[in-house]
């Protein structure tokens, strides 16, 4: 269990402070269990700038974790490694796949990691590819693959991988979250929750052998969810007795309204530079 936890939002879609940059992406700096962990790296332009502007030295990072292989979560990795030198990077093997967004009538758009594995390793990324949970420090766990149980949390068909010359739907098995075990309860850090918000939270309770999630922070990928999915998500979410839900990135306005109806003042909207502390 981590005695004290600090989570700093380095990258998100919104910023309210001068001197910091916003971009469509996500990155968190976590201090817990005596280590400093970077969870996601944004799209590339903002993560180093914001870290330095907030008085943080990227060379203090002990490990990086990628929530999945989309470019808005991995685009800053090369810049980080150029500063830190050899750096452990934890990710699911499928994060390295050739990922695309495919929409009818439009050219497929590459949205995977911007560099090859060889380029990243040459820069200093020491890739640790895992499907199972990985303990990164005392009370800090990367979940690995998340089981899909709730049928209403369907994957978007526009996300594809290029395999054998054809575009096939990406099952996004690389989607993972980061869990912090604190004295107040579990703190869950999400990338995009492509596996489904409720699927993710249910699995984390089982994984950690816990009955309580204290706080959730990150993206929910509910921005394109229909009214039925939003209603079901809000209903299921009320079971978890959260004290904080700090939503951002890919959540969207309609989903934010649905979450607020379910959670009231427990819901906050994230922004670059936010510091969340427990303990």
N, C-alpha and C positions, 0 to 999 in steps of 0.2 A: 504494500500500500504506500502511495506517495503522500508524504506528510504535508507538502505544500506544492501547489500547482499554479503556474502562470501561463496563460495562453495569449499570445499577441497576434492580432490579425495583420499580416504583412501585405496581403493582396486580397482585394474583393472588388466588387463592381462599383462601390460607392465610397466617396471620401468627403469629409467635412472639415479637414484640417489643412491649413496651408503648408506647402512644402512636401506633401505626400502625393503619390500618384494612384489613381484607380484604373483598373482595366478589367475586361471580362476574364476573370480567372480567380484563383483561390490559393492562398498560402498562409500557414500558421506556424509561428515559432512557439514551441512548448518547452518550458523548463519544469522538469519533474524528475523525481528519483535520482537527483544528482547529475542529470544529463540534460543536454539541449538537443531537441529533436525538431527537424523541419518537416512539416506535413504538407506536401505539395509545394509547387514553386511558381505558381502563376503562369501567365502566358509569355513572360520573358522580360518585359521592359521595366516592371515595377519592383520586383522582389529585392534586388540588391539596393536600388535607390532608397526604398522605404526602410529597409533594415538600417542602412547607414544614417538616414535622416532621423531615425528613432534612437540613435546612439548605440546600435547593436553591431557587433563584429561578427560577420558570417564565419570567421575562423573558429568561433566558439561552438559551432554546430558539431555534434558528435555523430549524428546519423540523419539521413533523409528517408522519408517514406512517401511513395506515390500512391494516391488513392486509386488511380486507374490511368490508362495510357492516353487520354485526350490532351491535346496541346495546351489548353488553357489551365492545365494542372501540372504540366511537365516542361513548359517552354523556358522556364528560368533555371533548369537544372544545370545546364552547361556553364552558365555564368557563375552559379554558386560553386561548382567544382573548380572552375578556373581560379577562384579566390582561396578556397579551402585546401586545394590539393586533394590527395587520395581521400575519398569520402564513401563510407558504406551507404548504399542506397537499396532500400527494401521495396520490392514490387512483385506482383504476380507475373508469371511468365507471359500471360496474354497481353500485358501492358505494352509489350514490344511489337505487337501485331500491327499490320498495315491497316489503320482505321480510317474510315471515310464516313462522311455524311452524304447520303444519296436521296435526293428529292426528285419526284417526277418532273420531267421537262427541264431539268437542270444538270449541268456537268457535275459529276461526283467531286466532292471537296475533301482533300486530305486533311484529317484532323488528329492524326496520331503524333507520337513523339517526333519533334522536328529533326532529330539526328539518329544516325544508326547506332547500334550497340557499340561498334568499333570506335566511332567518334567519341561517344560518351566515356568509354573505358580509357581512351587515350588522354582525355581531359582529366581523369582521376576518379570517375565513378566506379566504385567497386560494387557491382550488382549482386544482390542476394535475392534470388527469385524463389518465391514461396507461395504455396497454396494454403498451407496450414497457418494457424496463429503463430505469431512470433513475439516473444517478450523482448523489449528494447531496453528497459530499465525497470527498477522496482516500481510496480504499479502502472507500467506503460506497455500496452499490448496492441500490436497491429492484428486485425481480425483474420486476414486471409479471406478465402472465399466465403460468401454469405449465402446460405440456403434460401431458395425462393419458395415460400409457403403460401403467401396470400396472393390469390389469382388476380385480384383487382390491381395489383401493382405490376402491370405489364410493361415490358420494355418497348421503347420507341422503335418502330421499324426503320426509321431513317438512319440509325446507326448501323454501319456495316463494316465488314472486314473484306479485304481482297484476298481471295484464296483460290488458287488454280485458275487465275484469270477471270474469276467471277466475283461479283459482289454478293455476299451472303450476310444475313442478319447477325450482328454482333451480340452474343449472349452476355457480354460484359461481365464475364466471370472474374475479371481482374478488379472489379469494384470492391474496395475494402474501406474500413473505418479505423480510427485510432481510439482506444479506450484508456482512460485514466481512472485508476481505482483510488478514490480519496476517502477521507473520513466522513464526508458529507454524502457519499454515494458515488456512483459511476458518472464520469463526464465523458460524453461521446463527441468525437470530432468527425464530421462528415466531409467527404469531398463533394460528390454529387448524389450519393445514395441511389445510384442506378439500380441497385438490387432491390430497392423499395425501402422507404423510410421505416415502415412497420416491420418488414422482414429483418431489417438491420437491427432495430432495437430489441426485437424478440430474441434474435440469435445472440446478441451481446449479453443479455440476461442469462441465457443458458451457458454461454462460454465462460462467463465470470462467476457463475454460481451465486448470483446476486438477485435481490428482489427489488432493487431501487436504482433508478437512473435519476441523478440529481440535475444534470444539465446536458443540453445538446447544442452544439454550435456547428454551423456550416451550411452547405447547399443541400437541397432536397429534391431537385429536378422535378418539381411540381408545376413549373411554369406553363406547361402545355396540358396539364391534367384537366379532364372534363369534370363537370359538376358532381357526377356520381363518385368518381375517385376521390375528389376532395372531401366529399361528405363522409365517405367510409374512412378515409385517413384521419380526419378530425375525430370521428367517433372512437376509433381504435387508440388514437393518441391519448385520449383522456384517461385511459387505464393506467398510464405510466407514472402519474403523480409527479410530473416534472416540476422543478422550481424555476428553471430558466430554459427557454428555447431561443437561441440567438440565430435567426435565419438570415441567409444571404445568398449571394451568387445566383443560382439557377432556381430560386424559389418562385418569384413572380408575384404580381400584385394580387391576382385572384386567390392564389394559394395563401398569401400573407393574410388576406382578409379572413379566409376560412380558418387558418391557424389562430388568428386573434379571437374569433368567435369561440373557439374551443379552449383557449388558454388564457385569454384576457391579458392582464398586465405581466404575465409570465413570459409573453412573447416580446422579444426585442429584435430590431433589425440591425444587422451587422454593418460595420464600416471599417475602412482601413485605419489602423492605429488603435482600435479597441483593445483594451487589456482586461482579461477576465481572470480573476484569482480565486482560488479555493484553498482554505487553510492558512 
